[in-house]
Amino acid sequence: MTATPPAAPTASASDAVQIVGQPVLIVVDIQGGTGQSAPGEGGIPIMGGRAERAPRQLALVTAAREAGVPVVFIQEVHKPSLIDIGRELDGAEGPHCIEGDDGTDLAAWLLPLPQEFLIRKRRYSAFFGTELEIVLKAYKAETVILIGGLTDVCIHYTAVDAHQHDYRVRVVQDAVGGSSERAHTASLEAIAYLQRDALVNAEDVVAHFRSLSAASHS
């Protein structure tokens, strides 16, 4: 009999979200341009549920902006020659996030405002070889909140690097998607192993942002 993998630890909607100090919302690789490219067409398999996650992701960004919480956008990009893709083709992924492809552009329904940072990266972690650490220090960030994808790749490696840079990490588990349900679940488990309060729900984070907004206007 094949053993069933344990379910990832989850944060219930009734739990108070543990966001300490100055939060920054990091939007990781929500790409796809005008939506003409089908999921997986760019060489990366993607689990289902993207249409259900999108409204939560938009609600999180909207609530963050209304509360004055900084939002930072991350975009993975590679040259058509693939000279900058490194070892990323040694695994399951084919060529992906090629500069100039519609699917590489940020999703047209979720774009940064002029005052928000857009950080382009050449590796899975949003910290590796980018200015993200400078930006987070400028915002005096204490808690980083991650949404986007993929859970088992760019979210996971960014969360690990944030942990190792001594940030509190919160992954909005119903606003991230992996290469498969199994990989998604396993990565959430691994992230929760690093920080016990890491897994949160979109509803709770939006409520927290709204409480910040209400406090600022009282």
C-alpha positions in Angstrom: 0.0 0.0 0.0 1.3 3.4 -1.0 1.6 5.9 1.9 -0.3 9.1 1.5 1.9 12.2 2.0 0.9 14.2 5.0 -1.1 17.3 4.4 0.8 20.6 4.7 0.2 22.4 8.0 -2.4 25.1 7.4 -3.4 28.3 9.1 -7.1 28.4 9.7 -9.1 31.4 8.8 -9.9 32.0 12.5 -6.2 32.3 13.5 -4.9 35.8 13.9 -2.2 36.3 11.3 1.2 36.9 12.9 2.7 39.9 11.0 5.3 41.7 13.0 6.6 45.2 12.4 6.8 46.6 8.9 5.4 44.2 6.3 6.3 44.2 2.6 4.2 42.3 0.1 6.3 40.5 -2.5 4.6 39.5 -5.7 6.7 36.7 -7.2 6.5 36.0 -10.9 2.8 36.6 -11.5 3.5 36.7 -15.2 1.6 35.8 -18.4 1.2 39.1 -20.2 -2.1 39.4 -21.9 -2.9 35.8 -21.1 -2.5 34.5 -24.6 0.0 31.8 -23.4 -1.5 28.6 -22.0 -0.2 27.5 -18.5 2.8 25.3 -19.0 3.5 26.6 -22.5 6.6 28.4 -21.3 8.3 25.2 -20.3 7.1 25.1 -16.7 4.3 22.7 -15.5 1.8 24.5 -13.3 -0.9 23.1 -11.0 -4.5 24.0 -11.5 -6.4 26.7 -9.7 -4.8 29.7 -11.3 -8.2 31.4 -12.0 -9.2 30.9 -8.4 -5.9 32.3 -7.0 -5.9 35.5 -9.2 -8.8 37.3 -7.3 -7.1 36.6 -4.0 -3.8 37.9 -5.3 -5.4 41.1 -6.6 -7.3 41.6 -3.4 -4.0 41.3 -1.4 -2.2 43.8 -3.6 -5.2 46.2 -3.4 -5.5 46.0 0.4 -1.7 46.4 0.8 -1.8 49.6 -1.3 -4.8 51.0 0.6 -2.9 50.3 3.9 0.3 51.9 2.7 2.1 48.5 2.8 4.9 48.5 0.2 4.4 46.1 -2.7 7.4 44.8 -4.6 7.1 43.0 -7.9 9.4 40.2 -9.0 9.8 39.0 -12.6 12.0 36.2 -13.9 13.5 37.0 -17.3 16.1 35.2 -19.5 17.7 36.3 -22.8 16.6 34.4 -25.9 20.1 33.0 -26.2 19.7 31.4 -22.7 23.2 32.6 -21.8 21.8 33.7 -18.4 19.7 30.6 -17.5 22.5 28.7 -15.8 21.6 25.3 -14.5 17.8 25.9 -14.6 17.4 23.5 -17.6 19.0 20.6 -15.7 15.7 19.8 -13.9 12.1 19.4 -15.1 11.8 22.8 -16.7 12.3 23.7 -20.3 13.3 27.1 -21.6 11.1 29.6 -19.9 10.6 33.4 -19.1 12.2 34.4 -22.4 12.6 38.1 -22.8 10.2 39.4 -25.4 7.6 36.6 -25.1 4.1 37.7 -24.1 4.1 35.0 -21.4 7.1 36.6 -19.7 5.5 40.0 -19.2 3.9 40.6 -15.9 0.2 39.7 -15.9 -1.8 42.5 -17.5 -4.3 42.5 -14.6 -1.7 43.0 -11.9 0.9 45.6 -12.7 3.2 47.8 -10.5 2.4 51.4 -9.9 5.0 53.9 -10.9 6.3 54.3 -7.4 6.6 50.5 -6.8 9.7 48.5 -7.4 9.9 45.9 -10.2 12.9 43.6 -9.7 14.0 41.3 -12.5 15.8 38.2 -11.6 17.8 35.5 -13.5 17.6 32.8 -10.8 14.8 31.3 -8.7 15.4 33.2 -5.5 14.3 36.8 -5.7 17.4 37.7 -3.5 20.0 36.1 -5.7 21.9 38.7 -7.7 19.2 41.3 -7.3 18.6 44.6 -5.4 15.8 43.1 -3.3 17.8 43.3 0.0 18.5 47.0 -0.7 14.8 47.6 -1.3 13.7 45.8 1.8 16.2 47.7 4.0 14.9 50.9 2.5 11.4 50.0 3.6 12.7 48.8 7.0 11.0 45.5 6.4 10.6 43.0 9.2 8.0 40.6 7.7 7.9 39.6 4.1 4.7 38.3 2.6 5.0 36.1 -0.5 2.4 35.5 -3.2 2.7 34.1 -6.7 4.7 31.1 -7.9 5.9 28.6 -8.1 5.5 27.4 -4.5 8.1 24.7 -4.9 10.6 26.8 -6.8 10.7 30.6 -6.7 8.5 31.0 -3.6 10.4 28.3 -1.7 13.8 29.6 -2.5 12.9 33.2 -1.9 11.3 32.2 1.5 14.5 30.3 2.5 16.7 33.3 1.6 14.4 35.7 3.5 14.6 33.4 6.5 18.4 33.3 6.3 18.4 37.1 6.0 16.5 37.1 9.3 13.1 38.3 8.0 9.9 36.9 9.3 8.3 35.0 6.3 4.7 34.6 5.6 3.5 32.6 2.6 -0.1 33.1 1.6 -0.8 29.5 0.9 -4.1 30.1 -1.1 -2.4 32.7 -3.2 0.6 30.6 -4.4 0.7 27.7 -6.8 3.2 25.0 -7.5 4.3 22.8 -10.4 2.0 20.2 -9.0 -0.3 19.8 -5.9 2.2 17.4 -4.4 5.2 19.7 -4.9 3.1 22.6 -3.6 2.2 20.8 -0.4 5.7 19.5 0.2 7.1 23.0 -0.1 4.6 24.5 2.3 5.6 21.9 4.8 9.3 22.7 4.3 8.7 26.4 4.7 6.6 25.9 7.9 9.5 23.8 9.2 11.7 26.9 9.1 9.2 29.3 10.6 6.2 27.8 12.4 3.9 30.8 11.7 4.9 31.1 8.0 1.7 29.8 6.5 -1.2 32.3 6.3 -4.4 32.7 4.3 -5.4 35.5 2.0 -8.5 36.3 4.0 -6.5 36.9 7.2 -3.8 39.0 5.5 -6.4 41.2 3.7 -8.1 41.7 7.1 -4.8 42.6 8.7 -4.1 45.2 5.9 -7.6 46.6 6.4 -7.0 47.0 10.1 -3.8 48.9 9.3 -5.7 51.1 6.9 -8.4 51.8 9.5 -5.9 52.6 12.2 -4.1 55.1 9.9 -7.4 56.9 9.2 -8.6 57.0 12.8 
